[in-house]
Amino acid sequence: MINGIKQITGRLSFVRAEATETITRTIRPGLPAGAGWPLPPVLRWLCFALLLSLNACNIAKHLPAKERLYMGTDIVMHADSTVSETEQSALEDQLMTLARPRPNKQLFGYPYKVGLYYLFGEPRSKNGFRSWFRRKFGEEPVFASAKAISSSIPIWEATLKNEGYFGSQVSGELKEEGYKARGVYQVNVKPRFYIDSVAFYLTDSSVVQKALRATSDRTIFKKGDPYRFDNIKLERERISQAIKQRGFYYFLPDYITILADNDSANHQTTLIFAIKPDMPAAAGVPYYIRDIFIYPNYNLSTARQDTNLRRAYQSDQQFIIVDSTRRFNPKLFRDVVTLQHGSRYNARQQDLTLSRLINVGAFKFVRNRFDPAQQGDSAVLDVHYYLTPYPAKSMRLELDGTSRSNNFSGTQAILSWRDRNFLRRAELLTVNANVGIEFQVGAGDQSLTNYRYGADATLSFPRLVSPLSFRADQRQALPKTNVTMGYQTNIRGGLYRINAFQTTFGYAWRQSQRLEHVFQPFNANYTFVPLDKVDSRFYDILIDPEVPDVIKAQYNNILSSDQLILSTLYTLNYTSSPRIPLPTTFRITSNVEVAGNLANLLTKQQVPGQQTTIFKVPFAQFLRLDGDFRLYRRLGKNLNWANRLFTGVGIPYGNSKGFQLPLARQYFVGGSNSIRAFRPRAIGPGLYTRDTIRNVPTFQDGGGDIRLEANTELRAKLNKYLELAFFVDAGNIWTYYPAARFTADPQATAFTSEFYKQVAVGTGVGLRIDLSYFLLRFDLATPLRKPYKTNGSEWVIDQINFRDRDWRKQNLVFNIGVGYPF
């Protein structure tokens, strides 16, 4: 044994010396043997450890006799000339996912996990080091099997048939080389069949056969579509749902048969859908709704009394409600339940009712049961809804920590109180009180501390509340009426404070699964700065000769920021179909806001040339239009491409002509959800910038009336939890009218035909940690182009210098966010 150890030691020494010389000559060509090890010590020992593992663990000698290690699958495609290369590639990927067995994990063709599995030999006990090492780092070898190859052949042929390649054949064999083996498949792909037509075969004139005929005009197939069995199953599901919506409670997709009439000469097929003759008789009978029972206070402790029909407190032709507490007004269920007494059973209305009961927000658990019965010559259903309510009132305390890329950190506390049944029809009343603090890190004597506190209340009705009488579409989700009211105070650095009061009244409803509307006919926002709360230090800044005029102008603007906004807002949200997992999806959000027109009609100008006021406060008058367009494309299994284009314009006119939009309605760019290579609000308007730390004003309260921004991002999923991203952002903001308060040249901030010369561009990389319930995002970005010239050019790519500390401080921006930026 000692001699064996000496031989192994000598062999390893030879291998190490040979590897040393090989690596040396590879990295430094021409370097003579023995001239020294050029790698750093850490890499030297890593290479040595790898070579030790590869040479010490001879996998072949550990394998059982006559067994071969399965290394993977090879596919040799022999396709008809009518099958394109794209189709062949898609077929190869699809078949590869079905290949069995799955080979062991490999690194450069070496099954390293199997090597680690055999590295220390057979374990002596289940709880020893060797067993632990195998479980932790190793992988049990996967042996080649001719039986597995032969078993895969019929599965592959069935897959080709399901994709429309009728008559295609597959053969396979094992090819052995040493202790390894691979499965090699020969795939002969015949021409693909395409849909010529779709027919619905009726055997008689029964009501269920008529229901089948009524579904024919909405088939998903079109002439020329490729034959796919998955699409046939989808069509069968669609037909079944359509028939169930016509009252056939017991009808199932299995009761539909499909026949394919193939034309081999033209490679076309005609699909024929029919109802199976052996379908159970009950499935061909339409059912009608008889009684609807609702138990809105159902739980195990009160089930006996709250399901006792003698205790029903509302019994009419519509509903029978059993609830000892009488917590809910019966009108609630007239809004929510779409099934009606005496109507045919409809599966879609049933699903919609369950969805409404869940989304109304008052019930923790929702369950239903159908009882079939016979009433004369008709088949009827009694419907029972068992509803377990949430506690009516609840309170919650939230503590949040924040860290912004503009060196502000802080915390806030939110105390929230909820009443889920405020007016006994599942109205949700939410009252929030908040308090927070932000302080500047690393600013020394110039550091600022901001405080904020406020309260708001929101009352949400699960219905339309309006003086006009109209009924919502019963085929869609419940509309909502929202009323909000809030007050907020922000104390900026102890110098001054901004108070804001806001109230809104509006509606939100879905026209379809793709289209959502939000309409706020009344929106009031009043912002003011109490002069008696302005600190004397604030005025000292205004008379300090060393403070730039631009910052003085901004401070003067703060003193005159009292403003009233009376507006009407409409929002439209449109998304691509959520049912079909297409490679490309998109979402569009657009807003239209008009402010001040009614106020302008009801008031008259007090002083010519000055803004008209209401209660001595000038009101804003403007038109604001913007759109957010997002497109997502799946490029691969773990690779996605996300894009966003935002365009917005605000036009001050009438009482605001010559001014900017109110601060609460202005656009800003820069920051973790915008152009990430620039700090929050650091870009624009126009040529004006705050993109470096030393140039950031004390208060960044200036924005623009026009915004253009484009973002694109590649997202690569590494595993379940980690994702990498590479992104490019571009954009800027501008004022509608020239603004002298930003720069000495007012035209430098206004939107002109040469706006494209003032676009900021940035790029960067990101890491995302997906924790299922939320996503944590880290982005590191740097500018590629600045709106103004730096060293004679707006492009700053040639100035990138990661070794320069000052450059890193001025140009590297690290963003932390929750969720995707778009």
Secondary structure, 3 states (H helix, E strand, C coil): CHHHHHHHHHHHHHHHHHHHHHHHHHHCCCCCCCCCCCCCHHHHHHHHHHHHHHHHCCHHHHCCCCCCEEEEEEEEEEECCCCCHHHHHHHHHHHHHHCCCCCCCCECCECHHHHHHHCCCCCCCCCCHHHHHHHHHCCCCCECCHHHHHHHHHHHHHHHHHCCCCCCEEEEEEEEECCEEEEEEEEEECCCCEEEEEEEECCCCCHHHHHHHHCHHHCCCCCCCECCHHHHHHHHHHHHHHHHCCCCCCCCHHHEEEEEEEECCCCEEEEEEEECCCCCHHHHCCEEEEEEEEECCCCCCCHHHHCCHHHEEEECCCCEEECCCCCCCCHHHHHHCCCCCCCECCHHHHHHHHHHHHHCCCEEEEEEEEEEEEECCEEEEEEEEEEEECCCEEEEEEEEEEECCCCEEEEEEEEEEEECCCCCCCCEEEEEEEEEEEEECCCHHHCCEEEEEEEEEEEEECCCCCCCCCCCCCCCCCCEEEEEEEEEEEEECCCEEEEEEEEEEEEEEECCCCEEEEEEEEEEEEEECCHHHCCHHHHHHHHCCCCCHHHHHHHHHHHCCCEEEEEEEEEEEEECCCCCCCCEEEEEEEEEEEECHHHHHHCCCCCCCCCCEECCEEECCEEEEEEEEEEEEEEECCEEEEEEEEEEEEEECHHHCCCCCCHHHCECCCCCCCCCCCCCCCECCCCCECCCHHHCCCCCCCCECEEEEEEEEEEEECCCCEEEEEEEEEEEEEECCCCCCCCCCHHHHECCCCHHHHCEEEEEEEEEEECCCCEEEEEEEEEEEEEEEECCEEECHHHCCCCCHHHHHHHCEEEEEECCCC
